[in-house]
Amino acid sequence: MSAIASSAVDLARVQFATTSLYHFLFVPLTLGLAPLVATMQTIWRRTGNDAWLRLTRFFGTLLLINFVIGVATGLVQEFQFGMNWSVYSRYVGNVFGAPLAIEGLAAFFLEATFLGLWIFGWNRLSPRLHLATIWLVALGTWTSAYFILVANSWMQHPVGYEVTNGRAELTSVWQLVSSSFALWAFVHVILVGLTAASIVVLGISCWHLARGRNQELFIRAAKLALIVAVPIAGANLWIGSHFGIYTTETQPMKIAATEAQWDT
C-alpha cells in the first residue's frame, strides 16, 4: 500500500478516483440508452410492429439496471466530497454546491420520477403520455449531466466567483451555467454516451445474431445502433479534438501531465 499511498490525502485520492472511475462506467450508458429506448418505443407507436415493443422492453430493462447501479455509485461519490474533501467543500461550497443541488433536487428527481411512471404505467397511462415519460427520462438524464458538468467544469475553469472572507462566493449564476468549458464538456459527454450506448446495443444484437437467436428482432436493433453510432462517433472526433485544444489553452499543466511532459 505504501507504493500507492503514503498519507491520508493519498488514500483519499485513491478512494475518490476509484469511485469516480467505477461510477462513470454506467453514466455514459444511461445518457445514451435512454434516448435509444425512447426511439424504439416511438417507432413501435408509429408502426405498430411488436418487434420494437420487445426491443423497448428488453433494452429498457438494461437501462433500469444500469440506472440503479449508477445512482448507487454516484451517491457514494457525493458523500466523499464531504468526508474526504471537507475543507475543500467548505471553501467552494457556496459555488460548487449550487449546481449539485439543482442536479439532485430538479434533474435527478425528474428522471427518477418519470422512470417510475414509465415502469409502472404501461397499462395505466395513455399511449402518448406513457411515451412522453420515457422521453422525459432522457431529458432528465441529459439535464442531470449538464449540471454535474457545470460543477466539474468550474473546478477546471473557475468563473463567476470571488473570494470573500477566505471562501469562494458566487457572483454570477449566468457565468457559472454558461461556462464555455461546461458547454464543450457537455456536448462531448453526450456524444460519448450515445456512442457507448449504440455500441452496447450493437454488441448485444450481434451476440444474438451470431447464435441465431431472434434474428429478425435484433437485426432491427443492430441497424438502429449503426445509424446512431457512425455519425455520432464521427462528430465526436471533431468535438473531442477541439475540446482538447480548448483544454490545452485553459489547463496546459493537465495536458502536459497526460502526455508525461514533466519538464516543460
N, C-alpha and C positions, 0 to 999 in steps of 0.2 A: 504493500500500500504506500510505502514511503516514496516509491518511484512515481506514483500518481499524484499523491497529495502529501504535503509536509506541514500543512496548517489547517485550521478550521475554515479559512477562506477558500483554500484549495478544495477541501471536501465539499463545501457549499457549491463551488463552481461545477465540480464533477456531478453532483446530485442534480443541479438545475439543468445542466447540459443534457444529462441522460433523460430527464423528464421531458425536456423540450423536443429532443430528437424522437422519442417514443410517441409523444403527442402528435407531432407533425406527420407521422406515418398515416394517420387517419384523417387529418384535416383536409388535404387536397382531394381525397376520395369523396368526402362528404360534399365539398364545394362543386365537384363535377358530376357526381352521381345524382344529386337532387334534380338538376335540370334535365338530365338524361331520362330519369324515371318519369318526370313530368312530361317530357316529349313523347315517351312511349304511351302514356295514358292519353295524351291528346290525340295521337294517331289512332288509338283504339276508339275513342269517342267519335272521331270523324269518319272512320272507315267501318266500324262495327266488327272488325276482324278480331276474333277472340285470341289469336296468337299474340297480339300486342297486349291483351289483358294478362295473359300468362306471363309474358316478359315483364310487365309492370309489377306484378306481384312477386316474381322471382327476384328481380333486382331491387325492388322496394324492400324486401326482407334483408338483403345485404346492406342497404342504406341504413336501416334501423339498427342493425348490429354494429355497424361502423360508427354511427352517430352516438350510441350509448358508450362505446369504448372511448371515443374522442372526448365526450363530456367528462368522463371519469378522469382521464389523464389531464385534461385542462383544469379541472378543479384542484388537483394536486399542485399543478404549476402555479396557480394563483395563490394558494396558501404559502408557497415558498417565497413569494415576494415579501410577505410579512414576517416569515420565520427566518429565512436565510439572509434576506436583504432588508431588515427592518430599518437600519439607519438610512439607506438609500430611499426607501419608501417614505420615510418621514421627510426627507429633503425634497423629493419631487412629487409627493403625493397629491398636492393641490393641482398639479398639471396632469401627471401621469394617471391619476385616479379617475379623472373625468371621462375619457373615452372608454376606460374599462367599465365604469359604472353604466354608461349608456349601452355598452355591449351586453352587459349582464341583465339590466333591467328592461331593455327595449328589444334589441335584436335577438338575443338568445330566447327570451320568452315568446317572441314572435314565431320563431322556427319551432320551438318545442310545443307551443300550444297548437299550432296548425298541423304539426306532425301527429299529435294525438288525435285531432279531428280527422286527419286522413286515415289513420289506422282503424279507428272505430266508426267511421262514417260511411263505409261502403254501402250499407243498406239503410242508412238513416238520413243521409243528406241527398239533395237533388244531384243529378249527374254533373251539372255545371258548377254547383257550389263545391262538390267534392273535388272536382278537377282544379278549382281555384285554390283549394287548400294546399295541394302539393306544389303549385307554383309559388304560393306564399311561403312555403317551406324553403324553396330555392332562394327566394328573395331574402328571407331571413338569414340564411347561411351566408349569403354574399354581404349583407349589411353587417352581420357579426364580424366577418373577416375584415371589412373595411375599418371598423372602429378598433379592432385589435391591431391592425397595421398602422393606424394613426398613432396609437400609443407606442408601438415599436419604433415607428419612424421618428417620433420625437426624440427617442433615445439616440437615434443615429444622426439626426439633423435637427437640433432643438430650435423651435421658432415660437413666437408669440408668448414670450415669458420674460420675467425679470427676477433677479434675486433680491428678496426683501427680508431683512432680519434673519439672514442665514438660511432662507428657504426659497425654493423656486415658486413664483406666483404667476398664475395665468393672466395675461394681459389682452389676448385676442383669441377668442374661440375660432373665428374665421381662419386666422393663420394656422391654427392647430389642425383643423379638419381639412384644410385645403393645401396642406403641405405638399410641395412637388415631389418630395421623397415618398410620401404616402401614396400619391396617385400613381407613380411609377411602380411602386411595390404592389399595389392593389391589382393593377392590370396584369402584372407579371404572375402573381399568385393565382388569380382567377384562371388565366390561360393554362397555368401548370395544373390546376385542379381539373379542368376539362380534359386536358391531355391524359392525365393519370387515370381518370375515371373511364375514358373511352378505351384506353389500352387494357384496363382491367376487364371491361365488358368484352372487348375483342378476344382477350386471352381465354376467358371463361367460355365464350362461344366456340372458339377454335378447339378447346379441350373436349367439348361435347361433340363437335363435328367430327373430330378425329376418331372418336369412339362410336360414331354412328348413332348418337342419341338425339332425338328431336331435331333432326337436321333442318327440316322446314322452318322450325321455330327459331333456332339460333342463327340461321343464315341471315335472318332479318336483323337480329341484334348486331351481328358482325358488320353488316352493311352500314347500319346507323353509326356504329363506332368508328368505322373508317371515314365516313362522311364528316364526322366531327374531328377526329384525330389529325388527319392530314393537313387541312388548312390551319387549324389552331396551332399545331406544333410548328408549322412554318412561320406563322405570325409571331410566335413566341421567340423564335430565333432572333428576329429583329428587335422585339421588345426587350428581351434579356440582354442582348448586346448593348443596346443604348442605355439600359438601366445600369449595366456595368460601367459604362463611360461616365454616367452621372455620379455613380458611387465613387469612382476614382476622383472626380472633382471635389466631392464633399468629404470623402474619407480616404485620402491617399494612403494613410497608415494601414487601414484594413486591407486594401488591395495589395499593398506591398507584403503584408503578412501572409495572405493567401498564396502569394507567389514565392514565398520564402526569401524575399529580398530584405534580409535583416540589416544590411549596411547601405542604405540609400539616403 
